[in-house]
Amino acid sequence: MVMRYISTRGDSPALTFTEILLGGLAPDGGLYLPETYPQFSAGELEAMRGMNYRELAYAVLSRFADDIPDEDLRVIIDKTYTPEVYCNVRSDESAADITPLHTLEPGLHLLCLSNGPTLAFKDMAMQLLGNLFEYVLERAGQDLNILGATSGDTGSAAEYAMRGKHGIQVFMLSPHNKMSRFQTAQMFSLQDRNIHNIAVNGVFDDCQDIVKAVSNDHAFKAKYKIGAVNSINWGRVAAQVVYYFKGYFAATHDNDQQVSFSVPSGNFGNVCAGHIARMMGLPIKHLIVATNENDVLDEFFKSGVYRPRVSAQTYHTSSPSMDISKASNFERFVADLTGRDGARLRALWTLVDQGGSFDLNDGEEFAKVADYGMLSGSSNHASRMETIRDTWEKYGVMIDTHTADGLKVGLEYFEPGVPMIVLETALPAKFEDAIQEALGRAPERPASMANLEDLPQRYTVMDADVDAVKQFVVSHLND
């Protein structure tokens, strides 16, 4: 039986993996989820324990992408997860591991997800998505114009994954002057003709709102073949599920053990993948949602109230990739809290789209948060600087600002006998100014990126205007 995907809002037809892969949002404005989560038995988990990353990726992704022939899926996975691509490892780690587990002390680990070409965890899914897109488009003889939004890491990961891909153009929105210098240079220095960078006068949420508005213009989307690479795309989330399995097996000796993961969180895609891994049978005790000063998610998990902020209330912080006040993937999690009640989701997100909030304390929905093992906490600039310093002094390990948020909050819930795995989300080189402030020294960076900020940059500054972005896309399709 082929896996089918349904919209969180319940008003779109059930489709297969390749049918939803390119489009992002469902026609009713919702996000796609599997009709039911595939399950791994105890015996299957035991067999997976000895697998390498590519084998694990096939074991997980073949459950989600079962309309791609097995041989083709294996080729795509083997092409994606190679040591040559994930080579930016620490001196004591092996690129062959793809996502090495770095032990800080017994029971406390970093899962290193940032060894790919853009030094951020987004590469783990985006490199796969690029190869999947190319495969599906070539089979169908189609082109695709990707419209995305980034707070820093998604954009560069998408552009590096899609650059030079046949039949694909990328239009990436980012908040003007609100990314690190390294992040900005990574994106804007690309000279590939199929890459278009748009710096929006506003914050990330303005960029994300534009992408959603264009996606919901079904006539425009169909005419100009608009696709999505943000984590609203189910393929991104599915790919991220894999490294939870990898981290669990690396930190445990048998499948009777539980672990907890602490996840730096902005758009909720990364921790949503952990929730899905848990729903599939991975023995996760707690998933800890670590936010920065933009603590909308922390507020929800402590109170049951989801209250997105307006743009003017979004803080610009030293962990800028988490400067998000509308977590688009959160809708997938709330769909599970509400028992996949599409009408309920439509009502809740109508409130959000109108600038309001919602409270799930009225019924039994918020009680499920504890059943799903969800905890949360927040960090701020002072605490992340302190965490970076403490980690360097105590373990000789340099971490970036987002990973510091995850470690700070994770330590608040660290308990004996339960391994704590903090997801490393970027290498320190991407946030040099913050590392210089915390440690008084610059982080190392790969030789290939030694003078990145000095390269010529190509981008366009625009106001947060949906129609203007549409016009830009149309005018550049034949470049």
N, C-alpha and C positions, 0 to 999 in steps of 0.2 A: 504494500500500500504506500503510495507516494505521500510524503509530508506536504501538508497544505498550510498556508499562512492566512490569517485573518486580521482584520483591522481592530485596533483597540476600541474603535467607536462603532463597530458592528454593522456598518452600512456599505461594505465593499465585498465583492465576491472573493471566495477562497482561491488562492493561487499557489503555484509551485515556487521553489526557490529561485530559479532562473527568471521566472515571470515577474518577481518583485525586486530582483537584484538591482536593476538600473534606475528605478524610479524614486526611491526614497519614501516619501509620504504616500499613504493610500489615498484613493480618490475622495474619500469622505473626510480627509484631513487627519486621520489617525495614523498610528504606527503599526507596522506588521509584527505579529507574534505567531509562533507555531500554534496550531489548534490545540495540541498537547505537547508538553516537553518530553522528548525521548528519555528513557530510563536506562541506567547502567546497573546491572545486577552485581552482587558481591563477587561472583566469579569473573565477570567482565572487568571489574575494577582491578582484581588481582592480576589478570592478564595484562592490563594496561600499565601496571607498575614498572615493568621492565622495558617499556617502549622509549625510543628516542623521540625528539620533538616532532619530526615529520610523521612518525607512526601514530603518535598521539593526535596530531592534527587530523590525520585521516580518520581515526577512530571516532572523533567528535564530529567533524564536518560532514562525514558521509551520512550521519543521521539527519543533518539539516539540509544538505544539498543532494538529496537522493535522486534528483532528476538529471544529474550529471553522471555520465558513465564512469564506473569505478576507475578504469585505466586513465581516463582524461583527468579525473580529480587528483589522482596520485601524481600525474605529471605536473599539474598546476602547483600542488603542495611542494613537491620536490624542487621545483624551480624557485619557489618563494623562500623556503626556509633553508638556506645554505650558509655555511660559515663565511663565505665570501661577502654575503650581504650584511650579516650581523657580526662584524669584525671589530667593533669599537669596544673591546672588553678590557677590564682591568688586567694588570700583568699576571695576577694569580688565577685568572679565569680562562675557560676554554670557549672559543667561539663556536665550537661544535655543539655546545649545550644550548645555543640560541638564547635561552633565558637562564643564565646561571643563578644558583641560589648562593648568596653571600651571607655567611653566618657572622653576626656581630658578637654574640655570646650565646651560650646554650639556650635554645628555645626562642631566640630573637634573630630574625633573618630579614634580609632584603632580597626580593625577587627582582633581578636585574633585567628590565624590559627595554633598556634604552641603548642597545648596541647596534641598532640599525643605522641607515644612512643619514637620518636627520637627528639622531641622538635623543629620540623621544619614544615613549611606548606606543605612540600612534603608528609607528612603522610596522608593528607586529600585525596589525590588521590591514593597514593601507597597502602594503606590498602585495598581500594576497588579493585585495580588492582590485588592484590594478591588473593583475594577471587574470582574475575572473572576468572583469569587464572586457578585456581584450578577447578572451575566449568566446564569450557570449556574443559580442558584437561581430566577430568574424564569422561565427556560425550563422548569424542572421543577416549578414551583409549590411549592417547598419552603422550609423555614426551616433555619437553621444556628445552633448555639451553639458559639462558638469558645472553646477552652481553650488558653491559651498561658502560656509562662514567659519572663521577661525579666531580663537583668542590667542593663538600663537603656534601651537604644535600641529594641529590637524592640517593647517594650510600647507606647511612645508612638507609634511609627510605625504599628503595627497599629490602635491606638485612633483615631488621626487618619484613617486610611484607611477604617475601618469605621463611624465615628460617623454615626448617622442613616441607615445603610443599611437598606433594607427587608428584614425577615426575618432579620436577623443580630443576635445578642447576643454580647458579648465578655466573657470572664472571664479576667483577666490576673493571674498570680502573679508577685510580685517579692520579692527578699530584703529584709526589713524593715530600714530604716536603713542600707542598703549601696549605695544609688545616690547620685549627686550631688543637691544640693538642686534644681537646675534640672530634672534628669531626673524626680525625684519629683514636682515641681510640674506638669510637663507632663502627667503621667498623672493624678495625683490631683485636679487642678483641673477635669477634665472633668466636666460635670454631665449629659451625655447619658444618657437612661434606659437605653440599650442597652449602656452601658459599666460594668463592675464590676471594681474593683481590689481584689486580695487581697494584703496584705503578710504574707509568711510569715516566721515566726521561724526563720531558717536562712540558707543561702547559695543561690546560683543553682542549684547542682546538686540541692538538695532540691526546688526548684520544678520543675525539668526532670524529676526522677524521678516526681513526682506526675502531671505531664502524661502521661508514658509509661505509668504504671500505669493511669490512666483510659483511655487509648487502647487498652490491651491488655485492658480489660474490655469485650469485644465486645458483650455484652448491654446494658450501660449506654450504651455509645457509640451503638448503634443506636437504643435507646429514646429517648434524649434528643438525638439528632442532633448529636453532638459532632464538631467539626472542628478543624483545626490551622492556625496561621499561622507557627509557628516554622520555622526553616530545615530541619526534617525534611520540610516540605511542598515537593514537587518544584517547584511553580510559583515559589517564592521563588528557588531556585537557578537555574532557567532564565532568569528575568528578570535575574539578576546576570551571567549570561554576556555579555549585550549590551555592558556598558560595558568589558569587556576588548577587544572589537573596536574600540569607539570610541577608547579610549586608545591602542591600537596604531596605528591609522591617523593619529591626531593627532601621534604622536611620531616617525613614520617618513615616508620619501619614497617608498619602493617596498616591494614584498612580499618582496624578497630579504633585507631587514633582519630581525634578531631583536631582541627587547626582553626585559627582565626586569621582573617586578612584585614589589614588596615589599608584603606584605599583613598588617596587624595582625590577629591571629587569636585567637579564643577558642573558638567552636563549630565552626570549620572550614568554615562555609557559604560565606564570601566567597572563600577560597582554593580551595575545591572547585569553584566556578564557573570560576575561572581554569584549573584542571586540565581541566575539560570543554571550555573554549574551545581549549586546546592540543590536546586529543584530536580536536577538530573541524577542525583544520588551521591554527589561528592560530600564526604563527611566534614562539612564546615560548621563550626559552632557559632561563630559570630562574623558578620561582615560589618566593619566599622567605617562609617562614612566620615571622612576627615575634610572639613571645609576651612577656608580662610576667613577673612573678615566678612566676606559675602556669604553669610551663614543661613541662607534660606533653607537648605536641606537639614542642617543641624536643628533649626527651629522646628521643622516638621517632625523629625524623629523624636524630639523631646516633648512636643505638644500636640501633634496631630493636625496642626494648622499649616497649610501650604500658602505662603504669602509672598509671591514674587515681588521684587522691588521694581520701581520704575528706573529708567536709565540714570536719572540724576542721583539716585540713591545707591548706585553700584560703585563700590570703592575700587580705585586703581591701586593694586597692591604689589608687593615684591614676589608674589606667586601668581603672575598675571594670567596664566592659562586657566586659573580657577575663578577669574573675575566674571562670574556668570550668576545671574539672578533668576533666569528661567531655564530650568534643567529639562531639556526636551525629552531625554530618555526616561525621565521620572514617570511619564505617562504609562510606559510599559509596566513599571512596578505597581502603579496604582491599579492598572487593569487586573493584576493578580490579587491585590487586596480586595477588589470589588467582585471577584469571581467572574471576570470577563463580562461584566454588565455594560454593553455598549451604550445603552441609553444613559446610564449613570455617568460614564466617561464623557459623553457629549455634554451633559449638563455641567459637570465640573469644569471642563475646559472652556466652555462658554463663559463661565465666570472669570477664568484666568485671562482669556482673550479680551475681555472687557476691562481688564486692569484690576480685577478683584482677587479674592482668595477663597479657599474652601477649608472646611473643618470636618475631619473624618471621625471625630469622637462621638457622634450622635448614635452610631450603631456599633456593630462588631468589627468593622473594617480595621480600625486602628489597632485593635488587639492582635491582629495577624502580624503586625510588625515584629512583635516579640517572638511569635511562632517562626518567623523567617530569620531570626537571629540577628536583627539589625540593631546597631548601636551607632552613636554619632558623637562628634565633638568638633570644636573649632580651634583655630590657631590665629595668631596675629604676627605682625612684623617682629616685635621683640622676642616672642617665643620661638619663631623660626630661626632668627639669628642665633639665639642661645642653643637651639637644637643642632644647628650646623656646627657651631663651635664645640659642643660637648661630644658630638659624634666624631669629629676630627681628633680631639684630644684623647678621647677614651679608646677609640678603635682604629685611628689612623685612616679613616674612610671619609672622603669628601662627598657630600650629598647636595643636591640642588634644593631650592626653596620649597618646591611642591612635595618632594619626598620628605623634607623636614616636617611639613605639616602632617603628613601621614604618620611619621615616626612619633612625633609629639603626641598626637591623639591616640595612636596605637598603644603607647606606653601607659596611658591612663587606664587601659583595659587589660594590660598584660597580666596573665594569671599563671601560677605554677602548673606544669603538666600539660599546658595547651600551647603548642608552638604558635608564635605570632609572626606572620609573614607580612611585611610592609612592602607594598608595590612601589618600586622605584620608577618614577615616571619620566625622568629626563636626566641627562648628564649635567654636571655643574657648569660646563663650558657654555651652556645656553644662557646662563644668568650671571655673567662675569661680574657685573657691578655689585650684585648682592653678595657674592662670594668674597669679593674684595672687602666689602664692609664687614662681613662676619669674621674673616680669617686674616685680613691684611695681606692677602696674596691672591694672584690670579689662578684660576683653574687651568689645568692642561686641556688642550683640545687636539683633535686629530690633525696631522700635518696637512691634510687636504683642505682644512678649513682655517689655516693659519692667518690668512689676511682677508677673511670673508667680508668684513665690514668695509674694506677698501675697494671692493669690486663695484663697477657701474651698476646702478639700480634702475629698474623699469617698472613703473606703476602709475596709476591714475588716482587722484584724490577726488572724491565725490561726496555730496551730502547724502544723508540717509533717506533716499527717495526711490521707491519701488519702480516707478516709471522710468526714471533716469537709468537705473541699472538694466532694466529690460532693453532700453534703447542702446546702451553700451554693448550688451550681449549681441543684439541683432547686427549692429554695425561692425562687429569684429568677427563674425562667423566666417568670412571669406579671407581673413588675413593669411 
